[in-house]
């Protein structure tokens, strides 16, 4: 099992027992998530932008409009912080102070580079599509040359990375366990519903299995 070497910036300091640095844990979280938050600073103003992403090996790919301020700024090589969080449950303790959440999260630090190689770019766009819905790429019209030019793809190496995880029941103060207050966990998960057809869908087209049986 490979392991990311913790740095001064990625070492989990608050509740360090929740930190994880092995690639298996990190990759599982990244592969299950759908949205990342990209943090960066431009002219002294911090921004945090939500966007989609995908992982291919040891690289995180982010895409968007070529006119996007975020992508143009990141392509200049500024420091970036990317986070992904999966919420697994609400932790209800006996005291208000000890309420918490069960979660799995990943923080990635580094500098992104603009993908200019056409083959890498189209493979990244395919991976992004497949990350969201497995099997979709082969069913859709592929991007035209104009669409590819209008889309920017950034690559962020997975080098400076850490995960942080909280799981299990509440952790109350010893004397509070005798209080007559319900405590426990309310599990949360992403549950897909039945697909809803586009109102302009051609008659007779049924949703594919990957839409009807979607899961993360």
C-alpha positions as CSV (number, residue, x, y, z in Angstrom):
1,X,0.0,0.0,0.0
2,X,1.5,3.3,-1.1
3,X,1.5,6.3,1.3
4,X,1.5,10.1,0.9
5,X,4.3,11.6,3.0
6,X,2.7,14.1,5.4
7,X,4.1,17.6,5.1
8,X,3.9,20.6,7.5
9,X,0.8,21.7,5.5
10,X,-1.0,18.3,5.3
11,X,-0.2,16.8,8.7
12,X,-3.5,16.5,10.6
13,X,-2.9,18.4,13.8
14,X,-6.4,18.7,15.3
15,X,-7.4,15.1,16.3
16,X,-4.5,13.5,14.5
17,X,-5.9,10.0,15.0
18,X,-8.4,10.9,12.4
19,X,-5.8,11.5,9.8
20,X,-5.0,9.0,7.0
21,X,-2.3,9.2,4.4
22,X,-2.4,5.9,2.5
23,X,-3.4,6.1,-1.1
24,X,-6.1,3.5,-0.9
25,X,-8.1,5.6,1.6
26,X,-7.5,8.8,-0.3
27,X,-8.4,7.4,-3.7
28,X,-11.6,5.8,-2.4
29,X,-12.8,9.1,-1.1
30,X,-11.9,10.9,-4.3
31,X,-13.5,8.3,-6.5
32,X,-16.8,8.3,-4.6
33,X,-17.1,12.1,-4.4
34,X,-18.7,14.2,-7.1
35,X,-17.9,17.8,-6.1
36,X,-14.7,19.4,-5.0
37,X,-14.1,22.9,-3.6
38,X,-11.2,24.7,-5.2
39,X,-9.6,27.4,-3.0
40,X,-7.2,30.0,-4.4
41,X,-6.3,33.7,-4.0
42,X,-6.3,36.3,-6.7
43,X,-4.9,39.8,-6.0
44,X,-5.3,39.2,-2.3
45,X,-9.0,38.1,-2.6
46,X,-9.6,34.4,-1.5
47,X,-12.1,32.4,-3.5
48,X,-13.5,28.9,-3.0
49,X,-15.3,27.5,-6.0
50,X,-17.3,24.2,-6.2
51,X,-16.7,22.2,-9.4
52,X,-16.6,18.6,-10.7
53,X,-13.4,16.6,-11.0
54,X,-12.0,13.2,-11.6
55,X,-8.9,11.2,-10.7
56,X,-6.7,9.3,-13.1
57,X,-3.9,7.6,-11.3
58,X,-2.0,10.2,-9.3
59,X,-3.5,13.2,-11.0
60,X,-6.7,15.1,-10.3
61,X,-8.3,16.8,-13.3
62,X,-10.6,19.8,-13.1
63,X,-12.4,21.3,-16.1
64,X,-14.5,24.3,-17.0
65,X,-14.9,27.1,-19.5
66,X,-11.7,28.4,-21.0
67,X,-13.0,31.9,-19.9
68,X,-13.3,30.8,-16.3
69,X,-11.5,33.1,-13.9
70,X,-10.7,30.2,-11.6
71,X,-9.1,28.1,-14.4
72,X,-7.2,31.0,-15.9
73,X,-5.8,31.9,-12.4
74,X,-4.9,28.4,-11.6
75,X,-3.2,27.9,-15.0
76,X,-0.8,30.7,-13.9
77,X,0.6,28.3,-11.3
78,X,-0.8,29.8,-8.1
79,X,-1.0,27.7,-5.0
80,X,-4.3,25.8,-4.8
81,X,-6.2,23.9,-2.2
82,X,-8.8,21.3,-3.3
83,X,-11.1,19.6,-0.8
84,X,-13.6,16.8,-1.2
85,X,-16.0,15.8,1.6
86,X,-18.4,12.9,2.0
87,X,-21.0,13.3,4.7
88,X,-21.9,9.9,6.3
89,X,-24.0,10.8,9.3
90,X,-25.1,13.3,11.9
91,X,-23.7,12.5,15.4
92,X,-26.2,13.4,18.1
93,X,-24.5,13.5,21.5
94,X,-26.0,14.0,25.0
95,X,-24.5,17.5,25.2
96,X,-24.7,20.2,22.6
97,X,-20.9,20.6,22.7
98,X,-20.2,17.0,21.6
99,X,-22.5,17.0,18.6
100,X,-20.6,16.2,15.4
101,X,-20.7,14.6,12.0
102,X,-19.3,11.4,10.5
103,X,-17.4,12.3,7.4
104,X,-14.6,11.4,5.1
105,X,-12.5,14.2,3.5
106,X,-9.4,14.8,1.4
107,X,-7.3,17.9,1.1
108,X,-5.0,18.3,-1.9
109,X,-2.4,21.1,-2.0
110,X,-0.2,22.1,-4.9
111,X,0.0,23.9,-8.3
112,X,-2.2,22.9,-11.3
113,X,-1.0,23.0,-14.9
114,X,-3.1,23.5,-18.0
115,X,-3.5,20.4,-20.1
116,X,-2.4,21.3,-23.7
117,X,-1.8,17.8,-25.1
118,X,-5.0,17.0,-27.2
119,X,-4.9,13.3,-26.4
120,X,-4.5,13.8,-22.7
121,X,-7.3,16.5,-22.8
122,X,-9.8,14.3,-24.5
123,X,-9.0,11.4,-22.2
124,X,-9.4,13.7,-19.2
125,X,-12.9,14.8,-20.5
126,X,-13.8,11.1,-21.0
127,X,-12.7,10.3,-17.4
128,X,-14.7,13.3,-16.1
129,X,-17.8,12.0,-17.8
130,X,-17.3,8.5,-16.6
131,X,-16.6,9.6,-13.1
132,X,-20.0,11.1,-12.9
133,X,-21.9,8.3,-14.7
134,X,-20.1,5.2,-15.7
135,X,-20.9,4.1,-19.3
136,X,-22.1,7.5,-20.5
137,X,-19.2,8.5,-22.7
138,X,-19.9,5.9,-25.3
139,X,-23.5,7.0,-25.7
140,X,-23.1,10.7,-26.2
141,X,-22.0,13.0,-29.0
142,X,-18.3,13.6,-28.5
143,X,-17.0,17.2,-28.1
144,X,-16.4,19.1,-31.3
145,X,-13.1,20.9,-32.0
146,X,-14.8,24.2,-31.0
147,X,-16.2,22.7,-27.8
148,X,-12.7,21.4,-26.9
149,X,-11.2,24.8,-27.5
150,X,-13.9,26.4,-25.3
151,X,-13.0,23.9,-22.5
152,X,-10.0,24.2,-20.2
153,X,-8.7,21.2,-18.3
154,X,-6.2,21.5,-15.4
155,X,-4.1,18.7,-14.0
156,X,-3.2,18.7,-10.3
157,X,-0.6,16.1,-9.1
158,X,-1.7,14.1,-6.1
159,X,1.5,14.7,-4.1
160,X,0.7,16.7,-1.0
161,X,-2.4,15.0,0.2
162,X,-4.1,14.0,3.4
163,X,-7.4,12.5,4.4
164,X,-9.4,13.0,7.6
165,X,-12.2,10.7,8.8
166,X,-14.6,10.6,11.7
167,X,-16.8,7.6,12.3
168,X,-18.7,5.9,15.1
169,X,-21.0,7.0,17.9
170,X,-20.9,10.2,20.0
171,X,-18.1,10.7,22.4
172,X,-19.7,12.3,25.5
173,X,-18.2,13.3,28.8
174,X,-18.2,10.3,31.2
175,X,-20.8,11.9,33.6
176,X,-23.2,12.6,30.7
177,X,-23.7,8.9,29.8
178,X,-26.2,8.7,32.6
179,X,-28.4,11.5,31.3
180,X,-31.9,10.4,30.0
181,X,-31.2,11.8,26.5
182,X,-31.3,9.8,23.3
183,X,-27.9,9.8,21.6
184,X,-26.7,8.1,18.4
185,X,-26.1,8.6,14.7
186,X,-28.4,9.5,11.9
187,X,-26.8,7.9,8.8
188,X,-26.8,9.9,5.6
189,X,-26.2,8.7,2.0
190,X,-26.8,9.7,-1.6
191,X,-29.8,7.7,-2.8
192,X,-30.7,8.2,-6.6
193,X,-34.3,8.4,-7.6
194,X,-36.0,7.3,-10.8
195,X,-34.6,9.1,-13.9
196,X,-36.7,12.0,-15.2
197,X,-36.8,12.3,-19.0
198,X,-36.0,15.5,-20.8
199,X,-39.4,17.0,-21.9
200,X,-38.0,17.2,-25.5
201,X,-36.8,13.6,-25.5
202,X,-37.7,11.7,-28.7
203,X,-40.5,9.3,-28.2
204,X,-39.7,5.7,-27.5
205,X,-36.3,6.3,-25.8
206,X,-35.9,4.5,-22.5
207,X,-33.3,5.5,-19.8
208,X,-30.2,3.3,-20.0
209,X,-29.3,0.9,-17.2
210,X,-26.6,3.2,-15.8
211,X,-29.3,5.8,-15.2
212,X,-31.9,3.5,-13.9
213,X,-29.5,1.6,-11.6
214,X,-27.2,4.6,-10.7
215,X,-25.0,4.2,-7.6
216,X,-21.9,5.7,-6.2
